């Protein structure tokens, strides 16, 4: 019995020793601070909150067009002008949706027989209606600032459905047409507001 007891004790001691040899260095190594550089992590600025971009939800069927580089640059110019005017992301959504309806974000010059009176630029603003000179209206920053100036004069625009706010400024023959661009406008603002 003594022999069995001695073998058991030695066996347990051997396991403890073997465990210490194999586990010891690993445990000791894990506890030792590693002098490693932190991995680079790309941090993206927070995107605007969708509830602020589309507070009423989209109204009706939505349209979408693929944008070329010029149209994307015009969307970014509208966002920059909105920020410069001190207005928020919702104002940018309304502005971009309006421009999508009026010009598909293209800075329109005179269209000849297809022109709606003397409408020009991203918002089809008219020099004869006091929006500015043709040169001013075809400047994306100026035309956006002119649109936003009109928007600021609309009492409660922040709480209106997009199409109502846009129509109050634009006085279009198709007042409900702006609503179809709300989702794409919100997507563009979410993508480019912090870029």
N, C-alpha and C positions, 0 to 999 in steps of 0.2 A: 504494500500500500504506500509505503514511503517512496518507492520508485515511481509509482503513478503520480503521486502528489508532486514530486520533484520534476517530472516531465511536463506536467501541466503548468507549473510555475515557470519553467524555462520556456515553454511554448508561448505563454502569455507575454513573457518578457521579450522573447524574440519577435513576436508580432508588434509589440510596442516599439521596439528598437527599429524594426523594418519600417513601420508606419512613420516613425519620426524621421528616418533617413529619407524616405520618399516624400512624405508630406511636409516635413520640416522646411526644406529649402523652398518649396513652392509657397508655403504659407509665409515664410519670411520674405520671399520675393514680392508677394502680393502686398505685404504691409509696407514695403519700402517705396517711398515716393518715386515716381518715374519722371525723369526730366525730359518730357516730351512737349512738343509745341502743340497747342490746340489746333484741331482741324478747322480749316476755313469754312465758315458757314455763310451762305448767301442769305442776307436778311432783306426781305421785301417790305417796303413801307406798307402800312395797313391800307387796304382798299376801302373806298368809301362804303358805308353801310347801305345795302340794297333798300332798306326801308326808308332811307333818306333820298335815294335816287328815284324810287318809284313808290311814293307813299300811298298812292291810291290803287296800286296794281295796274297792270296794263289794261287798256280798254280796247276791246275788239281784236280782230285778227291783226297780227303783226307782219310787217314787211321787213325784208333784209336784202341788202345789196353787198357785194364784195367791193371793198374799197381799194383803189390804187394808191400809190405813194402821195400823189397830190391831194386826194381826198382825205387821207389820213393826216397829212400836214395841216389841212384846213380844220379838221376836228381838233387837233392839238392847238391850233391858233385860237379857236373859239374857247377852249379850256383856259389857255393863258390869259386871254382878254377877260374872261369871267373872273379869274383870280385877281387880275389887276384892278377890276372894278370893285373888288371886295365882296363879291357875291359867292354863294356856296355852290356845291355840286349840283343841287336841284336846278339852279339857274342854268348851269352848263348843259344838263340833260334837255331842258326846254329849248335852249338855243340850238343844240345839235339836232334835235328832232325837227325843229323848224327849218333848219338849213337842209336837212335830208329831204323834207317835203318840197321846199322851194327850189332847190338846185341840185339835189343829190350830192351835197358838199362840194360842188364845183363852182369856182369863182366865175360866174357867167358875165361875159361881155355882151355887147349888143347882139341880139339874135336875129336881126333883120325882121322879116315878116312873121317869124315865130315868136317874136318878143311880145310880152304882155305890156303894152304901152312902152314905157322907158325903163322897165325893171332891169336891175343889174345886180351882180355880186352873189354872195352866198345866200342872202335872204331875199333876193329879188326886190330890193328897195328901189324906190323911184326918186330921182332927182327932182322931178316936178312936184313931188309930194313933200319935199323938204327934208329928205333923209340925208342929203349931202350932194357933193359934186360927183360926177361919174368916177373920177379918180379916187375920191374918198370911199365911195360905196364899194368899189372893187378892191379895197384894201381890207383883208380879213379882220385885222384888229379894229379898224374904224367901224366897219359894218357891224361887228359883234357888239362893240361898245354902244353904237346907236340903237341896236335891238334891245340891249340890256337897259339902256336909259328909258326906253319905252316900257319895258317890263317893270322897272322900279315904280313907274307911275300907276301901275295897276294895283289897286287896293286888294290885299289878300292873295296876291299871286302865289305865295308860298303854299297856300292851302287849296289851291284850285287844281282840278284835273289839268293835265298838260295841254290838251287841245283847247281848253277854255282860256288858259293864260296866253298861249301862242296866238290864238285868234284875236284876242283883245288887242294885242300889239299889231298884228299883221293885217287884220280886216280882210281876210281871204274870201273868195267866192266859194271855197270848199272848207268850211270851218272845222269839220270833223276829220279831215285828212291827216292832221298832225299826229293823232293818236297812234297811227300804225307804225310810227318810228320810235316809240318810247323805249322799247326793249333794246334795240340796237344803240340808241343814244346812251342809255344807261350803261350798256356794256362798254362803249367807248370811253365814257367818263371813268368807269371803274378801272379800265386798263391804263388810262393815260393821266389821271388826275395827279398822281404822285411821281410821274416820270419826268 
